[in-house]
């Protein structure tokens, strides 16, 4: 059974590596543009199209979605790489976490605050500094604090019960699909996807990216903990 899982992860990693290599090689073969660009005007134009005040998100999710899709794929490949790297290691038989009740209560409080921050960054990241990747980092940090404070088994039960690994893969597919729809609506204003405005696409992309990064980082961290221990 372990051998089958290893083979599946290896095939997935190879596929993503080939896809990323193809994208980079294609970029190298393209002839660079020699014309000068007015960067400020371009950013202002993108903010106007996206109809959101966060110019960073407007650029990343409004015009550079191919880059963002690549980042999502790279993050996924990194997670698969960790699984392959730690595959042959034995799991820890006894996991010792934080024992001090005062520190545990403090970690619980901080985890709750960071959890709320993750939701805020995902939902309102297009209105202020934030976004999907920042939300994912915050969400994974919140879960990690709960794991190191002696709740690893409960977190593991949640991971298995709700099929977090499948949800992560589904989030990747959904993100790529919505990203292509959004990008197409910008490049071809007469396309069928243009009926949805960018200020609707972008918050959805932030939420999906936040979910994917949270679960992806969670899966990697839990693997490190089960294989190498908490402390």
N, C-alpha and C positions, 0 to 999 in steps of 0.2 A: 504493500500500500504506500509506504514512504517513497519507494522507488518511482511509483507512478506519479506521485505529487512532485518529486524532483524533476522528472522528465517534462511534466506540464509546465512548471515554472521556467525551466530552461528554454523550452520552445517559445514561451511568451516573451522572455527576455531577449531572445534572438530576434524575434519578429519586431519588437520595439526598436532594437538596436539598428536593424536594417532600415526601418522606416525613418529613423532620425538621420542615419547616414545619407539616405536618399535626399532628404530635405536639405541638408547642409551642402551636399555635393551639387545639387541643383542651384543653390544660391551662389556657389563659387563659379559656376559656369555662366551665370547671367552677366551681362555687360553692365557695369555700374553707370549710373547717371552722372553726367558732368555738369548739369545745370545747377545753379545756385538756388537754394530754397530759403524762403522767408519763414523760419521756424515759428515765430510768434503768430504770424497770420494762420499758419497751418493749425496750431494749437487752438487758436480762437475759433477757427472754422469747425474743428472737431467738437469743441465744447458746445457750439451752437447746434450742430447736428445731433449730438447726444442729448442735449437739453438737460444736462446735470451740472452742478457747480464744481464737482471734483474733476479738474482737468486731467489728473493722472489716470483716473479710472476711464475717463473719456478716451484717452489715447490708447491705453492698454486693451480695453474691451470694445472700443469703438472703431479702431483701425488696425491694431497690431494683434489681432486675434490669432493669427497663425503662430506668432511667437508664444502666445499664452497657451495655445494647444500643445506646442512643443514642450513648454514647461510642465504641463500636466503629464505628458507622456514620459518626460525625463524623471519626474517624481515617482511615477509608477514603476519605471525600470529600476530606480534606486531601491524601492521596496522589495521588488522581486530579487534583486541582487543580494540584499540582506538575508532573505529567506534561503537562497542558495548557499550563501556563505556559512550560515549557522545551521544548515540542514543536518550535518553529520555530528553536531555537538549534542551531548547528553543534557537533558533538562536538569535543573537544580532540584534536588529532593526536598530541600527545606529552604523556603524563602523567608528571610528575616527583614521586616520592614521597620519603620519608626515605631518605637514603643512608648515614648513619652506622651501622656495624654494631653498635656498642654500644647505640645508641638502638633499633635494630631488635630486638635480643635482649630489651631491656627491654620494648618494646611487645608482643613475643610472650608474654613471661611474664605481663604484666598482662592481655593478652587471654585467656590460659588461665585465670587466676584469675577474671576476670569471667564467662567462659563457665561455669565451675563454679557461680559465684554465681547465674547465670541459671537453671540447672537446679534449684538449691536453692530459689530463690524461687518457682519454678513448682510444684515437687512438694510442698514443705513450707510454702508461703506461708500455708496455713490454720492452721498450728500456731504461727506466729510472724509478726512484721511482714514483709509481703511480699505476693505475689500475682501475677496474670497480667500486669498492666501493668508492674509493677516488673521482673518477669522479662523482659518484652519489651524494655524499655529497656536492661537489662544485656546481653541477647543481641545487640541491634543495636550496642551500644557495642563489644563484643568483635569483631564482624565489621568494624566501622569501623576499629579499630586495625590489623587485618590488612590492610585495603585501603590505608591510608596508609603502611604499611611496605613497599610494593613488591609486594604480592601481588594487585593488582587483577585481573589477567587470570585468575588461578586462581579467585578469588572469582566472577568473571563466568562462568567455565566451569561452576562448581557451580550458579550461579543458573539457567543455561540447561539444564543436564543434568537437574536434578531438578524442572524446571518450577515454580520457587518462586512465580511469580505465580499459577499455578493453585492451588497449595497454600494460598496466602493466601486466595483467594476461597473455597475449600472450608472453611477454618477459620472464616471468617465465618458461613457457612451452618450449620456444625456448632455453633458457639457459640450462635447464635440459637435453634436447635432445642433444644439441651440446656437453655438458659436458660428457654425457655417451658415445658419439661417440669418443671423445678425449681420455677418460679413457680406453675405449676398445682398441683403437689403440696402447696404451702404454703397456697394459697387454698382448694383443695378437697381436704381430707385423704382423701376417699373415691375420688379419681380413680385411674385405672389407673397413673399415674406415681408414686404414693405408695409403691409397694413398694420403691423405691430411696431410701435415707435421704439427708438433706441432707449428711451428712459424706462421702458418696460423690459427690454432684453437684458440690459446691464444689471439691474438688481437680481434678476433670475440667475444670471451667470455667476454673480457674486455668491449667492446662496448655494448653488450647486458646487462651485469650486471650494467653498468653505466646508461643505459636507465631505467632499472627496479628500481634501487635505487632512481634515480631522481624523477620518477613519484610516487613511493611509499612514499617517504618523502614528496613530494609535496602534495599528498592527505591527509596525516596526518596533516601537518601544516595548510593547508587550513581549515580543519575541526576544529582544535583548534581555529583558528582565527574567523571563522563564529560563533562558539559556545561561545567563551570566550572573543572575541574582540581583537583588535590589540594592544591597549595601556591600 
